C-alpha cells in the first residue's frame, strides 16, 4: 500500500511527491511521452524501445533499403546497464528520457 499524506484537505500519494508530483502509473490506453535527442534535435517518443530503423527514420525522415546506403547509429545516456553503444539493423534498445542518438548515412562505394 502506498503511504499517503494530507495537504490542504487532499490525500496525496507519497509516490507522487517523491516523483515531482507525477505518479509513474499511466492512464490506461495513454502512451507515456518522453523526449529523446536524435542528431541534436529533440524528438517525442512514446514506446519503451526504439529500433535501428526507427532511429534512422527520426533522423532523416525515411529509411532506404538501397544496398548502396549504409547507416551508423550510436547512442549515449541510455539505460544504466548499457548507457553507451551502437546499433545494427534489426536491433532495438530500451529508451529513457534525454537519451542521445547520433545517426549518419553514407554511400557504399
Secondary structure, 3 states (H helix, E strand, C coil): CCCEEEECCEEEEHHHHHCCCCCCCCCCCCCCCEEEEECCEEEEECCCEEEHHHHHHHHHCCCCCCCCEEEEEEEECCCHHHCCEEECCCCEEECCCCCEEEEEEEECC
